[in-house]
């Protein structure tokens, strides 16, 4: 069963929130001081950015699927650059805000790739297809072609 784009976006957002909560708990345990609040604010700020980037990417893909093929590359490239600039702006904002830790913001940027890996590891695989491919002999492959 193939996932729809909306289901995948919801799973990714849920995974981002879970990873961010784990990072915040880890920061509280590690720092054990008032510094953990600034760390948590940095993680929360960039996690909100990552949730926005997932929603923005979903919108971009949905819109690009209805466009002419000659315009898709420029459209998706422009929105990739916009997401990249938004990430930079959030890091600059974290640098200048006195109650937000830049280290927490930088660590919080990792919520999106970690969430992506977590979804990949937890998704169900079609194991039957892979085992059939591993058990095939060269004669079976030649007969199929």
Phi and psi restraints in degrees (value plus and minus 20) as a CYANA .aco file:
   2 UNK   PHI    -108.0   -68.0
   2 UNK   PSI     121.9   161.9
   3 UNK   PHI    -103.0   -63.0
   3 UNK   PSI     126.5   166.5
   4 UNK   PHI    -102.4   -62.4
   4 UNK   PSI     145.6   185.6
   5 UNK   PHI     -84.5   -44.5
   5 UNK   PSI     -56.1   -16.1
   6 UNK   PHI     -86.4   -46.4
   6 UNK   PSI     -61.2   -21.2
   7 UNK   PHI     -84.1   -44.1
   7 UNK   PSI     -61.4   -21.4
   8 UNK   PHI     -85.6   -45.6
   8 UNK   PSI     -59.2   -19.2
   9 UNK   PHI     -84.9   -44.9
   9 UNK   PSI     -60.9   -20.9
  10 UNK   PHI     -85.3   -45.3
  10 UNK   PSI     -62.4   -22.4
  11 UNK   PHI     -82.2   -42.2
  11 UNK   PSI     -60.9   -20.9
  12 UNK   PHI     -86.3   -46.3
  12 UNK   PSI     -62.9   -22.9
  13 UNK   PHI     -84.1   -44.1
  13 UNK   PSI     -62.5   -22.5
  14 UNK   PHI     -82.2   -42.2
  14 UNK   PSI     -61.6   -21.6
  15 UNK   PHI     -86.8   -46.8
  15 UNK   PSI     -57.9   -17.9
  16 UNK   PHI     -81.7   -41.7
  16 UNK   PSI     -63.7   -23.7
  17 UNK   PHI     -84.5   -44.5
  17 UNK   PSI     -62.6   -22.6
  18 UNK   PHI     -84.4   -44.4
  18 UNK   PSI     -64.1   -24.1
  19 UNK   PHI     -84.9   -44.9
  19 UNK   PSI     -60.2   -20.2
  20 UNK   PHI     -83.2   -43.2
  20 UNK   PSI     -61.8   -21.8
  21 UNK   PHI     -83.5   -43.5
  21 UNK   PSI     -59.8   -19.8
  22 UNK   PHI     -84.0   -44.0
  22 UNK   PSI     -59.2   -19.2
  23 UNK   PHI     -86.1   -46.1
  23 UNK   PSI     -59.7   -19.7
  24 UNK   PHI     -85.4   -45.4
  24 UNK   PSI     -64.4   -24.4
  25 UNK   PHI     -82.6   -42.6
  25 UNK   PSI     -61.4   -21.4
  26 UNK   PHI     -82.6   -42.6
  26 UNK   PSI     -58.5   -18.5
  27 UNK   PHI     -86.7   -46.7
  27 UNK   PSI     -59.1   -19.1
  28 UNK   PHI     -85.8   -45.8
  28 UNK   PSI     -62.4   -22.4
  29 UNK   PHI     -87.4   -47.4
  29 UNK   PSI     -59.8   -19.8
  30 UNK   PHI     -92.8   -52.8
  30 UNK   PSI     -66.9   -26.9
  31 UNK   PHI    -103.5   -63.5
  31 UNK   PSI     -60.1   -20.1
  32 UNK   PHI      30.4    70.4
  32 UNK   PSI      20.8    60.8
  33 UNK   PHI    -172.5  -132.5
  33 UNK   PSI    -194.4  -154.4
  34 UNK   PHI     -86.8   -46.8
  34 UNK   PSI     -39.4     0.6
  35 UNK   PHI     -81.8   -41.8
  35 UNK   PSI     -46.1    -6.1
  36 UNK   PHI     -85.8   -45.8
  36 UNK   PSI     -45.8    -5.8
  37 UNK   PHI     -88.1   -48.1
  37 UNK   PSI     -63.8   -23.8
  38 UNK   PHI     -85.0   -45.0
  38 UNK   PSI     -59.1   -19.1
  39 UNK   PHI     -81.4   -41.4
  39 UNK   PSI     -66.0   -26.0
  40 UNK   PHI     -83.3   -43.3
  40 UNK   PSI     -58.8   -18.8
  41 UNK   PHI     -83.6   -43.6
  41 UNK   PSI     -58.5   -18.5
  42 UNK   PHI     -84.4   -44.4
  42 UNK   PSI     -62.7   -22.7
  43 UNK   PHI     -85.5   -45.5
  43 UNK   PSI     -62.8   -22.8
  44 UNK   PHI     -83.5   -43.5
  44 UNK   PSI     -62.6   -22.6
  45 UNK   PHI     -82.3   -42.3
  45 UNK   PSI     -66.0   -26.0
  46 UNK   PHI     -97.9   -57.9
  46 UNK   PSI     -44.2    -4.2
  47 UNK   PHI     -89.4   -49.4
  47 UNK   PSI     -58.1   -18.1
  48 UNK   PHI     -82.7   -42.7
  48 UNK   PSI     -60.4   -20.4
  49 UNK   PHI     -80.0   -40.0
  49 UNK   PSI     -64.2   -24.2
  50 UNK   PHI     -86.3   -46.3
  50 UNK   PSI     -56.0   -16.0
  51 UNK   PHI     -84.3   -44.3
  51 UNK   PSI     -63.0   -23.0
  52 UNK   PHI     -82.5   -42.5
  52 UNK   PSI     -57.2   -17.2
  53 UNK   PHI     -87.3   -47.3
  53 UNK   PSI     -55.3   -15.3
  54 UNK   PHI     -86.6   -46.6
  54 UNK   PSI     -64.8   -24.8
  55 UNK   PHI     -84.4   -44.4
  55 UNK   PSI     -59.0   -19.0
  56 UNK   PHI     -86.0   -46.0
  56 UNK   PSI     -60.1   -20.1
  57 UNK   PHI     -86.8   -46.8
  57 UNK   PSI     -59.5   -19.5
  58 UNK   PHI     -80.8   -40.8
  58 UNK   PSI     -64.1   -24.1
  59 UNK   PHI     -83.5   -43.5
  59 UNK   PSI     -61.4   -21.4
  60 UNK   PHI     -84.1   -44.1
  60 UNK   PSI     -63.9   -23.9
  61 UNK   PHI     -87.0   -47.0
  61 UNK   PSI     -61.8   -21.8
  62 UNK   PHI     -82.6   -42.6
  62 UNK   PSI     -61.5   -21.5
  63 UNK   PHI     -91.5   -51.5
  63 UNK   PSI     -59.1   -19.1
  64 UNK   PHI     -88.1   -48.1
  64 UNK   PSI     -47.0    -7.0
  65 UNK   PHI     -90.6   -50.6
  65 UNK   PSI     -36.8     3.2
  66 UNK   PHI    -123.4   -83.4
  66 UNK   PSI     -20.4    19.6
  67 UNK   PHI    -109.7   -69.7
  67 UNK   PSI     148.2   188.2
  68 UNK   PHI     -88.5   -48.5
  68 UNK   PSI     126.6   166.6
  69 UNK   PHI     -85.3   -45.3
  69 UNK   PSI     -45.0    -5.0
  70 UNK   PHI     -94.5   -54.5
  70 UNK   PSI     -40.4    -0.4
  71 UNK   PHI    -117.4   -77.4
  71 UNK   PSI     -32.9     7.1
  72 UNK   PHI     -84.4   -44.4
  72 UNK   PSI     -63.0   -23.0
  73 UNK   PHI     -80.3   -40.3
  73 UNK   PSI     -65.5   -25.5
  74 UNK   PHI     -87.6   -47.6
  74 UNK   PSI     -58.2   -18.2
  75 UNK   PHI     -85.8   -45.8
  75 UNK   PSI     -70.3   -30.3
  76 UNK   PHI     -88.7   -48.7
  76 UNK   PSI     -54.7   -14.7
  77 UNK   PHI     -84.6   -44.6
  77 UNK   PSI     -59.6   -19.6
  78 UNK   PHI     -85.3   -45.3
  78 UNK   PSI     -61.5   -21.5
  79 UNK   PHI     -93.8   -53.8
  79 UNK   PSI     -47.9    -7.9
  80 UNK   PHI     -83.5   -43.5
  80 UNK   PSI     -65.1   -25.1
  81 UNK   PHI     -83.6   -43.6
  81 UNK   PSI     -58.6   -18.6
  82 UNK   PHI     -84.9   -44.9
  82 UNK   PSI     -60.5   -20.5
  83 UNK   PHI     -85.9   -45.9
  83 UNK   PSI     -57.7   -17.7
  84 UNK   PHI     -84.5   -44.5
  84 UNK   PSI     -63.6   -23.6
  85 UNK   PHI     -85.9   -45.9
  85 UNK   PSI     -58.8   -18.8
  86 UNK   PHI     -82.5   -42.5
  86 UNK   PSI     -58.3   -18.3
  87 UNK   PHI     -83.3   -43.3
  87 UNK   PSI     -64.0   -24.0
  88 UNK   PHI     -83.4   -43.4
  88 UNK   PSI     -60.5   -20.5
  89 UNK   PHI     -85.1   -45.1
  89 UNK   PSI     -57.8   -17.8
  90 UNK   PHI     -87.1   -47.1
  90 UNK   PSI     -58.4   -18.4
  91 UNK   PHI     -86.7   -46.7
  91 UNK   PSI     -59.2   -19.2
  92 UNK   PHI     -85.4   -45.4
  92 UNK   PSI     -60.7   -20.7
  93 UNK   PHI     -82.7   -42.7
  93 UNK   PSI     -60.9   -20.9
  94 UNK   PHI     -85.4   -45.4
  94 UNK   PSI     -52.0   -12.0
  95 UNK   PHI     -87.7   -47.7
  95 UNK   PSI     -60.6   -20.6
  96 UNK   PHI    -107.8   -67.8
  96 UNK   PSI     -39.6     0.4
  97 UNK   PHI     -97.8   -57.8
  97 UNK   PSI     108.4   148.4
  98 UNK   PHI     -92.3   -52.3
  98 UNK   PSI     -44.8    -4.8
  99 UNK   PHI    -118.8   -78.8
  99 UNK   PSI     -11.8    28.2
 100 UNK   PHI    -137.4   -97.4
 100 UNK   PSI     111.9   151.9
 101 UNK   PHI    -107.3   -67.3
 101 UNK   PSI     109.8   149.8
 102 UNK   PHI     -86.5   -46.5
 102 UNK   PSI     -56.2   -16.2
 103 UNK   PHI     -83.4   -43.4
 103 UNK   PSI     -62.0   -22.0
 104 UNK   PHI     -83.7   -43.7
 104 UNK   PSI     -57.9   -17.9
 105 UNK   PHI     -87.1   -47.1
 105 UNK   PSI     -60.4   -20.4
 106 UNK   PHI     -87.2   -47.2
 106 UNK   PSI     -60.8   -20.8
 107 UNK   PHI     -86.6   -46.6
 107 UNK   PSI     -56.7   -16.7
 108 UNK   PHI     -84.9   -44.9
 108 UNK   PSI     -44.6    -4.6
 109 UNK   PHI     -84.8   -44.8
 109 UNK   PSI     -41.5    -1.5
 110 UNK   PHI     -97.2   -57.2
 110 UNK   PSI     -25.2    14.8
 111 UNK   PHI     -84.3   -44.3
 111 UNK   PSI     -55.8   -15.8
 112 UNK   PHI     -89.0   -49.0
 112 UNK   PSI     -71.2   -31.2
 113 UNK   PHI     -85.7   -45.7
 113 UNK   PSI     -56.0   -16.0
 114 UNK   PHI     -85.9   -45.9
 114 UNK   PSI     -59.9   -19.9
 115 UNK   PHI     -83.7   -43.7
 115 UNK   PSI     -59.3   -19.3
 116 UNK   PHI     -82.6   -42.6
 116 UNK   PSI     -63.3   -23.3
 117 UNK   PHI     -85.5   -45.5
 117 UNK   PSI     -60.0   -20.0
 118 UNK   PHI     -83.3   -43.3
 118 UNK   PSI     -60.4   -20.4
 119 UNK   PHI     -86.0   -46.0
 119 UNK   PSI     -59.6   -19.6
 120 UNK   PHI     -84.6   -44.6
 120 UNK   PSI     -56.5   -16.5
 121 UNK   PHI     -96.1   -56.1
 121 UNK   PSI     -50.3   -10.3
 122 UNK   PHI    -113.7   -73.7
 122 UNK   PSI     -29.1    10.9
 123 UNK   PHI     -95.3   -55.3
 123 UNK   PSI     131.5   171.5
 124 UNK   PHI     -95.5   -55.5
 124 UNK   PSI     116.1   156.1
 125 UNK   PHI    -124.6   -84.6
 125 UNK   PSI     133.3   173.3
 126 UNK   PHI    -107.7   -67.7
 126 UNK   PSI      61.3   101.3
 127 UNK   PHI     -87.4   -47.4
 127 UNK   PSI     -52.9   -12.9
 128 UNK   PHI     -78.6   -38.6
 128 UNK   PSI     -58.9   -18.9
 129 UNK   PHI     -85.4   -45.4
 129 UNK   PSI     -59.5   -19.5
 130 UNK   PHI     -92.0   -52.0
 130 UNK   PSI     -57.8   -17.8
 131 UNK   PHI     -90.0   -50.0
 131 UNK   PSI     -53.8   -13.8
 132 UNK   PHI     -84.5   -44.5
 132 UNK   PSI     -58.8   -18.8
 133 UNK   PHI     -88.7   -48.7
 133 UNK   PSI     -54.4   -14.4
 134 UNK   PHI     -94.3   -54.3
 134 UNK   PSI     -49.5    -9.5
 135 UNK   PHI    -106.0   -66.0
 135 UNK   PSI     -25.8    14.2
 136 UNK   PHI     -91.0   -51.0
 136 UNK   PSI     121.4   161.4
 137 UNK   PHI    -116.7   -76.7
 137 UNK   PSI     144.5   184.5
 138 UNK   PHI     -78.7   -38.7
 138 UNK   PSI     -51.3   -11.3
 139 UNK   PHI     -87.1   -47.1
 139 UNK   PSI     -58.3   -18.3
 140 UNK   PHI     -83.5   -43.5
 140 UNK   PSI     -59.5   -19.5
 141 UNK   PHI     -87.7   -47.7
 141 UNK   PSI     -61.1   -21.1
 142 UNK   PHI     -85.9   -45.9
 142 UNK   PSI     -56.9   -16.9
 143 UNK   PHI     -87.7   -47.7
 143 UNK   PSI     -54.3   -14.3
 144 UNK   PHI     -89.1   -49.1
 144 UNK   PSI     -52.3   -12.3
